[in-house]
């Protein structure tokens, strides 16, 4: 519920497309499609605090950072999908 409240109340996301999960059944990535202009294009990660290993948040950050670098490198690399490590 907290992730929903932040998306709606704080960020103004009215609609989004779920891009997938970082870890099976745990952490989801949402791409806002109906939201304020400054929020569009920013991925929204729904990360429950009681899931994953000690380094799960760091792993998600690394995956997002790698995806950002790939997207900036060119369209062919930017299409890589998010996959959990291992």
ZATI-39656 format. One record per residue (C-alpha): residue number from 1; residue in three letters; chain; x negated, y, z negated. Coordinates in pm, 1 decimal. Example, Ala and Ser with C-alpha at 12.3 -4.5 7.8 and 13.67 -1.06 7.14 Angstrom:
   nr  rest  kette         x         y         z
    1   Ala      A   -1230.0    -450.0    -780.0
    2   Ser      A   -1367.0    -106.0    -714.0
This chain:
   nr  rest  kette         x         y         z
    1   Unk      A       0.0       0.0       0.0
    2   Unk      A    -284.6     242.8     -76.2
    3   Unk      A    -428.6     205.5     276.5
    4   Unk      A     -85.3     284.3     419.3
    5   Unk      A     -44.1     585.6     192.3
    6   Unk      A    -382.2     725.9     296.2
    7   Unk      A    -310.2     666.7     666.4
    8   Unk      A      30.8     833.3     654.8
    9   Unk      A      -4.1    1095.4     382.7
   10   Unk      A    -366.3    1205.0     398.3
   11   Unk      A    -454.8    1145.4     763.6
   12   Unk      A    -113.0    1190.2     925.6
   13   Unk      A    -134.9     869.8    1127.8
   14   Unk      A     214.0     792.4    1252.0
   15   Unk      A     128.5     504.8    1485.0
   16   Unk      A    -178.6     300.0    1561.5
   17   Unk      A    -297.9      -8.6    1740.8
   18   Unk      A    -461.8    -282.9    1539.4
   19   Unk      A    -789.7    -355.4    1715.5
   20   Unk      A    -870.1    -663.0    1510.8
   21   Unk      A   -1032.1    -783.8    1194.4
   22   Unk      A   -1387.5    -760.2    1072.4
   23   Unk      A   -1350.6   -1064.8     848.2
   24   Unk      A   -1077.4   -1324.6     890.8
   25   Unk      A    -767.1   -1227.6     697.1
   26   Unk      A    -932.3    -941.4     513.0
   27   Unk      A   -1047.3    -617.5     672.7
   28   Unk      A    -860.7    -466.6     966.5
   29   Unk      A    -948.1    -192.9    1214.9
   30   Unk      A    -674.9      42.2    1333.9
   31   Unk      A    -705.4     291.2    1619.1
   32   Unk      A    -468.8     587.4    1565.0
   33   Unk      A    -260.0     673.3    1872.1
   34   Unk      A      -4.3     909.7    1718.2
   35   Unk      A    -189.1    1132.1    1473.0
   36   Unk      A    -331.6    1482.5    1437.5
   37   Unk      A    -591.0    1568.7    1702.7
   38   Unk      A    -882.1    1556.8    1458.5
   39   Unk      A    -791.1    1197.8    1362.2
   40   Unk      A    -745.7    1059.9    1714.5
   41   Unk      A   -1050.3     861.9    1824.3
   42   Unk      A   -1158.6     789.0    1466.9
   43   Unk      A   -1129.8     424.3    1366.3
   44   Unk      A    -937.4     361.4    1044.8
   45   Unk      A   -1065.3      64.4     846.0
   46   Unk      A    -829.3     -94.9     597.2
   47   Unk      A   -1062.4    -240.8     337.5
   48   Unk      A    -904.2    -386.9      23.5
   49   Unk      A   -1133.5    -347.3    -275.3
   50   Unk      A   -1090.8    -703.0    -395.8
   51   Unk      A   -1207.8    -890.4     -85.5
   52   Unk      A   -1536.0    -994.4      66.2
   53   Unk      A   -1881.5   -1048.9     -71.1
   54   Unk      A   -2092.4    -784.9    -245.0
   55   Unk      A   -2229.5    -659.8      87.0
   56   Unk      A   -1903.2    -670.4     288.2
   57   Unk      A   -1858.5    -292.9     301.4
   58   Unk      A   -2219.4    -248.8     416.2
   59   Unk      A   -2162.1    -512.2     687.2
   60   Unk      A   -1854.4    -328.1     816.4
   61   Unk      A   -2047.5      -0.8     819.8
   62   Unk      A   -2330.4    -164.1    1016.3
   63   Unk      A   -2084.8    -306.3    1270.5
   64   Unk      A   -1917.6      32.4    1319.8
   65   Unk      A   -2253.8     206.3    1350.6
   66   Unk      A   -2372.1     -48.0    1609.7
   67   Unk      A   -2046.4      -7.5    1804.8
   68   Unk      A   -2086.5     371.5    1802.3
   69   Unk      A   -2442.3     346.5    1934.3
   70   Unk      A   -2330.3     101.1    2203.7
   71   Unk      A   -2042.3     328.2    2309.3
   72   Unk      A   -2276.9     625.5    2336.1
   73   Unk      A   -2522.6     419.0    2542.9
   74   Unk      A   -2276.5     357.9    2822.1
   75   Unk      A   -1937.7     214.2    2916.5
   76   Unk      A   -2057.8    -142.1    2974.8
   77   Unk      A   -2213.5    -167.0    2628.7
   78   Unk      A   -1925.8      17.6    2462.7
   79   Unk      A   -1686.2    -264.0    2537.5
   80   Unk      A   -1848.1    -502.0    2292.1
   81   Unk      A   -1599.1    -645.6    2047.4
   82   Unk      A   -1623.7    -638.2    1672.5
   83   Unk      A   -1736.0    -972.0    1538.8
   84   Unk      A   -1814.6   -1078.1    1189.2
   85   Unk      A   -2176.8   -1173.0    1129.3
   86   Unk      A   -2290.3   -1530.8    1117.8
